[in-house]
Amino acid sequence: QVQLVESGGGLVQAGGSLRLSCAASGSIFSINAMGWYRQAPGKQRELVARITVDGNTNYADSVKGRFTISRNNAKNTVYLQMNSLKPEDTAVYYCNAQKPLNYGLELRNYWGQGTQVTVSS
């Protein structure tokens, strides 16, 4: 079992910045990727950013150049630095961790409780 706890959400004006944190605990060995997803009311949950165990990153096109995902392995924590925020970024942001199962034939996803990010215009 993996537990994920997010923090850092809040209300910010357009053009401002926020830094989200996600601390992982429990059976964290073998996690091969962590990332951030977001979901706005009436919308599908979408990938925002992801970082793999080897440090490879990818981002949604809508946040490239504005958001940066990073890790602190000693603290078992992943971060999302969000700059130049837009009202369109308003959503609940969820931390995600991936862990292989069945000798790598399956992938299990773990989710945090979510943290609200609201960007005012």
N, C-alpha and C positions, 0 to 999 in steps of 0.2 A: 504494500500500500504506500502511496505517495500523497502527502498533504502539501497544498500550495496555498499561500496566504499573500494576497496582494495589498498594497498600500500606495498612497500618493495621489489618488484621484482628488478632484475638487472642481471648483468653478474658477474659470480664468477668462480674461478678455481675449478677443481675436488678436493674434500676433504674439501672444504670451507663450509661456513655456510651463511644462509640468514634467516631473520625473516619477515614473511608476517603478515600484519594486515588487518582486515576487520571491519569497523565501520558500525553498523546498525542504521537506523533512520526511522522515520515515524511511522506506526502502528505496533510497535514491540511486543506488548502484544500478548500472546498466541503462540509465536514462541517456538516450542518444540525441535528443533535441528538446529545446524549450522555445516557447514563443508566446506572442500576444495576439489575441483575437478580440474583436469588438462586435457589439450588436446594438443597433439602434432600434427603437420601437417600430414594429412592423417590418423589420428587415431581417435578412438572414445573417447569421454569425459569419464574419469574414476574417481571413488572416490579415494581420497588420504587419508582423515581423516575426522572423524565426531565426534561431541560431542553433547550429548542430554542435555535437561534442567536439568536433575538430575546429570549431570557430567559424565555419562557413555561415554566411547570413543571406537572407533574402527578405524583400519588402514588397508590400503592395505598391503598385505604381502611384497611387494617390498620396503616399507618404514619403516616397523616395526624396532624399535631400532635406527632409524636415525631421524625420524620426531616426533614432539610432538605438539598436539593441546591443546589449553587452552583458557580460557575465563576470561574477566574482566567485571563482570555484571554491576558495577557502570558506566563503560564507554560504555556499550553495544558493546563490541568489542571482536572478536575472533582472535586468533593468531595461526600461524603455524611456529614453530621453526624447521628449516631444517638444519641438520648437516650431515657431511660426504657426501656431494652432489656428484652425479655421472652425467656424460653426459646424461645418460638415463633419468634423472629428468628434462631435458630441455622440457619446455612446457609453454603454457599460463595457469596460475592458476586462478580459479574462486571461489569466495566465494559463498556459498549457504545457504539459510535459508528456513526452512520448517514451515508451519503454517497450522493447521487443519481448515477445513471449513465444513459446513453442519453438525454441531454437531459432528465433528470428523470423518465423513464418507468419506471425501475427504481430500487430502493434497495438498496445494499449495506451489510451489517452487519459490523462488526469487533468482536472480542472480546478482552478481556484473559485472563490465565491463571487468574484467580480468587484470592480471598483468603478464608480461613476465618474466620468469626465464630461463636464459641461463647458462649452465655449460660447460666450456671448458675443454678439455682433455690435 
